[in-house]
């Protein structure tokens, strides 16, 4: 059986058709256009899946990774930073549109699953996969399986409280990790320190700016506190970084050392590594569902 994986992101939707060994047959990206609303997203996913099924000479399974998670009680999307999805029954809506069974999973879980089975963590039993980009999320993989937790929120380290009464988050709480070390949060902090409106990529290239050292210190302090909390609680075999911020080289030396300094142990050697699948992890994780 061939496999179709769909990665529903805030700015793009990517689809892939693979064989049973996860070799790519066809892949395509389209724009999400979330400003056009939920029904527009459904139509885009439906049309992309139909296009991919036409390239398959056998039956397909379909998996979708999406921002947010399915509520245990209602089956509706919750905790999504693509807010038009919140409260929607995307799994059954797509099933009705396509007449296919649809597997659906949180995007960070799909990232972690793909990296644990096909990427950087494939020789490790207990992997914590991190996404740091527009938002901050995580997934826990134990013995090759997603650990969901009782309430289906396991791994949501982006919404543990980093600073009491800190920055306000879209989720309604204050001080969430996401409000400090996501891309938009770091760009906002840079503007506060330097007065410049620059992208994260431009900030990293602007290391000669007098504000850079302070910006970097704040970033590393928050990064270290966030991940040391994860290690103290979970003690995984490996942490794999994904998302746009995973391309920042100093996270793998200065960042790792800053994490180690805060961990509650006299010995700490948890690998903190870059992903191997890049932004393809989402679609492969969806296929693995």
N, C-alpha and C positions, 0 to 999 in steps of 0.2 A: 504494500500500500504506500502510495506517495503521501507527502505531508505538506500542508499549507500552514505557514505561520504568518500572522499579521501583528505588526508592532504599531500600536496606536499611540502616537506622541502628540504633544501640544502643537507642534508646527508641521510635522510630517507623518504620513502613514506609509509604512513599508510592508510589502508583502513578498513572500518567497515560496516557491514550490521546490521541494526537494524529493529525492528518492528515499528509500527506507534507511539508507546509511547517511542521510543528511548532506548528500552532495547536491549542490544547487542546480536546478533545471532552468528556472526563470525567476527573476526578481524585479521589482518595480517600486518606485517611490512616487507618492503624490502629496500634494499639500493638504493639510488637515482642514484649514479654513474653519476653525472652531467658532469664529464670530458669526458664521451662518447657522449655528445651532446644531442641536442633537440630531435631528432628522437628516440634515445634510451629511453629517459624519456617517450615519447608518448607510446612506445611499453610496457614499464613497467606498466604504468597506465592502458592501455588497458587490459593487461593480468590479472592484479589485479582485475579490475572490472568484467571481465568475470568469474574469479574464484569465486567472491562473489555472482554474479547473479545465479550461479549454486546451491548455498545454499538456495536460496529463492524459496518458493512455490507460489509466487504471483508476480505481477508487481513491479518494483522498480523505484524510482526516484533517480537521481544521482546529487550530488553536489561536487564541488572540491574547496578547498581553496589553494591558491597559493601565493608565494611571488610576490609582485607587484600588479598592478591594470590594469583594462581594460581601454584603451583610449576611451573617449566618441566619438571621431571622427572616429577612424579606427577600434575599437574593438580589437586592438592588445595589448599585454602585454607591460606595461611601468613601470619604477621605480622599477625593480626587482633586488635584490642582488644575485639571481641566474641568472647570466647575459645571459646565453644561451637562456633564455625565452624571452628576450627583443625583441620586434618587431614580435613576433610569434602570430598566430591566434589559440591559444591552444583550445579555446572553439569549434570552427568549425572543427578543425583538429580531435579532439576526437569524435565529433558528426559523422563525416564521417567514422571514423574507427569503431565505435560501433553501428551506426544507432540508437542512443539514443539522446534525448534532454539532454543537459548538463547545469547545473547552475554553475557559477564560481564566486568566490569572493576572495578578498584580505585576506591573512591569519590572519592579525591582526583584521580585521572586523569579521571574523569567530570566533576567540578567544573571542572577546568582546560579540558577539551575544550569544555564548554558555554559557558564564559566566552570562550574563544578564538574560537568560531565564531558565537555568538549574543549575547554580552554585551560586557563592558568591553574585551576584547582583540581584537575582530573585525577591526581594521585593522592588526594586528601579526603578524609572521611567527613570532616566537619568544616564547612566553608561559610564565612560571612561575606556576602557580596554587597558592595556599597555603590549607590548611585549618587553622585554629586554633580548636579547640573542646574537647570532651572529650579528644580526642587531637590530634596535630599530624601533618599529612601534606602531600604536595605532588605536583604533576603537571607534566610537561614537554610542551608542545605545539610542534612545529616544522612549519611549513607545513601547519597544520590537522590534523596527525596526532599521536597519542600516541607519545612516545618511551619505550619500555619498558626498553631496555638489555639487555645480554646475559643477566642473571639475573632480569629482570622486576621490578627494584626501583628503577628510575630515579625520582628525585624524592622518595625517602624521607628528606627532610631532618630529619624529626622524630626520626630515630634516628641522626643523626651526633652524635659526642661533643662536647658543649659544655664540659664540665668533667671532666677526668680524675679518676677515683675519686669522682665526684659522686653525685648522687641515684640510687638503684637504680630501674631500669625493669622493667616486666613482661616485657620482651623478654629479660631476663637480663643485660643490660649495665648499666653505670653512666654517669651524666652525660649521658644523651640529652636533646636539646632538649625533647622532650615532657615530661620531668620538671621543666622550669623554666617553660615558657610556655604550657602547656595550661591550660584553665580550672581543673581540680582542683588542679594544681600551684600556680597563683597564689592560689587560695583557701587552700591549705595554708600558703603563705608568709605570707599575711595573718594567719592565726591565730597563727603563730609570732611575728609582730611586734607584733600588737595584742591578742592574746588573744580575739579575736572570731571566732565562726563565722558567716560571712556569704557570700552568693552573690556572684559577680563583679559583677553589676548593683548590688548593695547597696554593694560596696566602692567602685565608681566614684562613687557618690552620696555617699560618706563622705569626701570630699576634705579636710574640715576636721579629720579625726582626725590627731593628732600623728604617727602611724605611716605616714600615707599617702605623704608625700614620699619616705621611704626605700623603701617598697614599690614605688612607681612607678619610682624610679631603678634598682632591681634588675631590675624587669621590662624597662625600656627597654634596659639594658645587655645583657641576655640576648637580647632581640629583635634588637638591633643586631648583636651578634656572630653570631647565627644567620643572619640574612639577608645580612650582608656576606660571609660565607663562600660563600653561594650565588652572589652576584654575582661574586665573585672567580673562581669556577670556571666558571660558565655564561654570565655577562654577557647575560642575556635582554633583550629589547626592553621588557618590562613584567612587573611582579609584581602579581598580583591577590590580595587577601586575602579569604578566606571563612571560614565558621564563626562561632560566636557572638562571638569576640573581634574580628572584623572590624567590629563596631559601636562599638568604642572609638575615639572621635574623635582622641585625641592620637597615635594611631599614624601618622596621615597628615601630621602636621607635626613634632612633637617626635620621634616614632618614625623617620620618614623621615630627618630630619637626623642622628639618632644612627647610623643605618645608614651614611649617606654618610661620616661621620667615620671609619669603620673600613674602608671599601673601599680596595683597593690601586690607587688612581688619583688623579691630580691633578685630573681632571675626572670628575664623576659626576652624571648627571641621570636615572637609571633611574626611570621612573614607578612609584610604589607606590600602588595605587589600590584603592578599595572595589569589590567585585563589583556587578554590575547585576542578576543573576538571583536573589539571595538564596538562601534554602534550596530554591528550585526548581531550582537548577543540577544537582543530582544526578539528578533524573528526566529532565531534558532531555539531560544527558550520556548517560544510559542509552539514550534514544531514538536519539541520534546514533550509537551503536555499530552 
